[in-house]
């Protein structure tokens, strides 16, 4: 018997407030054309003052569970990937579990891997399922990045948005081949020597403040294209699949130029590359599950599709995964 982690439900949530490029032009020295041509972003969603990360994530989890036809009490594991937790402690996952009525004893914790957070969470949940430690897991990418953005810095404030996406994984029996449904492979990496290129200016033990996002755009771009492409290729190789067998590439939604470059390096036609950065902006750990949930809801994704996920973020962290729906 070979245990796989089957993806049985997706859900997402976006705050009601929309901030367009034209809106930003009244806040900093920028304009719609400058932002669109460099990033591909037209708009982003901004959390209300009372919308914390747990609120956004909670809505996404409820929707994912409904789509999976499950109740909160059915969940054994909840992992929240975020760099914008409600509190330093306890975890945002614990807060959500308590609010939604997860059973006492269900495992709940946060991870911080920035934009790679969802792929990291997926890998952790998949490993726990395959080891038999849990049977049903919910993984969430959720961010309120607008609350750590310097709105006077036009190089960063135009990039980020808020939102949450969630996925439900369930243990199923497979035959151990790439014909199985579920998570077929994953790979994770980190390189702490690149720490200074993408970080916040503060932290609990350093400045006692959250700080603001700071980025060396040229270095991030250079590493992103290579890391995203290589992680996708490695995940496909581990799954025993060729690139042309992939039905969809869902990369981290950071920048349209990065997304297009990764698709080109992998030799995939653009119609196979999921793009959501235009209406979400960069939502860090939330970007991949948001894109998955939206495209499942619209009917673009279908049962049996092979989906390649790839992400890179601050740390630097990066990774990839292959899923058959």
C-alpha positions, 0 to 999 in steps of 0.5 A: 500500500502506498499512501498519497496526499490527495487534494480534495478542496480549495478555497480563497478569500480576498478583501473587498477593498481594491487599490488600483495603480491609479489610486497609487499614483495619488500616493507616491510618484508612479503611474499605471503604465510604469507599474504594469510594464514592469510588474504586470500588476493592475490592482491589489486587494487591501485588508481592512483595519479589522481584517487580520491574517487569521480573518482572511485565512479563516474565510479561505479555510471555511470555503476549502472545507465546504468544497471538500464536504468536510467539517472543522472537526474532521481535520487532523492538521492545520498549517498556516504559512505567513510572514504577517501573523496576528500575534508573535505567539500563539500561532495564527493556526492555533487561533484559527483552529479555536475560532472555527471549532477544530477538535482538541488535539488537532495539530496546528502551527505556523511556518515562515518561508515567505513566498515559498510558504505554501510549497513548504506547508504542502511538503510538510503536510504531505510527509505527515500524511504519508507517514500515517501521522495524520489523515486530513490536513488543511494548508493555508497561505495567508498574508496582510502584507499591506501592514508591513509595506512602506507606502512612501517607497514606490519600489515596493508598495506597488508590488504587494497585496493581501489575501488567503488561499487554502487547500485540503489534503486527504490520505488515499491509497495509490500504487506508487506511480505517477498515475496516482492522484495527489502530491507526486513529488516536492523539493525544498531549498534555502540559501541564507547568504541571500538574506539581505536582498529581501527582508523586513527592516525590523523584528521582535528581537531586533527592533521590537517592531514589524518593520517594512519590506525592503528589497534589492529587486535586481538580485531577487529577479536574477535568482527568482527566474533560475530558482523557480525554473530549476525547482519546477524541473527537479519536481517533475524529474522526481515525479518521473514526468517530462515537462510537456506532460504538465497541464499547468504551471502555477508559479509564485505570482511576484512579477509578470516578467519572472512568470513569463521567463520561467515559462520560457525556460521550461519550454511551456506555452504561455496558455499553460502558465497560470497568471493572477498577479495582474489582479492580486499583486504579490500576496507572498505565501497566499499567491499559489493557493489563491491562483489554484482556488480561483482557477478551480472555481472558474472551471479551468482546472480539471480532475486528472490535470498535472499541476506544477507549483514553484515558488521563491521568496525571502531567505532565500527560500524556494521549492517546487511540487507536482500534483495530479488533481 
